[in-house]
Amino acid sequence: MGARSALALAAVALACGYWLGDRHPVVGPATSLAPASSLRASADGRRVEVERAPARAATRAAALAGPASTPLPPVNTPVAQVLDALEQAARAGDARAACRAAFELERCHDRRALQASISTFRELAERPGIGPELARRYTAMADREQARFMEAQRLCEGVSSAEAQEDWRYLLQAARAGHGPSMARFASRRVFSDADPVAALDGLIAFRNEGPAFLARAAQAGYPEAYEQLAFAYVTGIDLGLGVPHDAIRGVAYYTALMRVATPDESARLQRAIDYAVQNDNLGAQEVARARAMAEPLAAVLLRRNSPGSVEIPKGAFGGDNGSHCER
């Protein structure tokens, strides 16, 4: 990829609030998707049983056990101290525990990808002619990823790479149980970004067959992270491996709806994404007005679940979060 192409891709990622393409890879072939209200999975879906990760030492603390109503362990607890209990609760049918087990294992598995992301942002910040504002933003992104990497190193001590690669199994369990953030997260395919394709083959098949329905259900239930995915896909044409068509008007509608529940800082980021879509697709006043009209019923769905000024996607299911989304 040439310097111009790399910078263009980075600008899209920056405007839309997503990491670079290696953090959101696209797979295929995929079922073609209609607008979110009519997304469906393919007919021959296959079930994947959630397998227990390797047994852990009995001396590790069991912070979660018993019925599904039991609180999850405190966030940012060392993973080795809570994983046995989370797995036990997940096997008993607690979707929140399955979500949290998936998150903790994904955080451990993600360390190599984080290192690559840090290097990418540092390189972008140091490119000649990048400009001081973009250089500052890329440096800030690199620093943020560095902090996440160091935190993962601390929390994941004692967790093997083989255990960490079981993350998708627990995420799939939570998604199949109807846990909204887990449905959106699984549909992003992020959990497979650095996975062994052979070891994760059943998960990739499940993604192909069930991912479209997961994303649709999460959006219809008013989960902002699902709106973000759809908006990004519609605006950029990067379809998450789900066949979402390029439709800038619909993408602007989803971003506009998100602004109704976003924090001030998040609203500023969403406005940049809207500006990018308008400029990139040369949307006229009538097309922007159509997008705003489409945003109204979408916003109504969001407002049934989210308070105005409460949502900031980069601190949620796809950003530098801590697993608290599993309680939602």
Helices and strands as residue ranges (DSSP letters): H 3-16, G 21-23, G 36-38, H 79-91, H 95-109, H 111-125, H 132-155, H 161-164, H 167-176, H 180-187, G 190-192, H 201-220, H 224-236, H 248-259, H 264-280, H 285-303, G 313-315, G 324-327
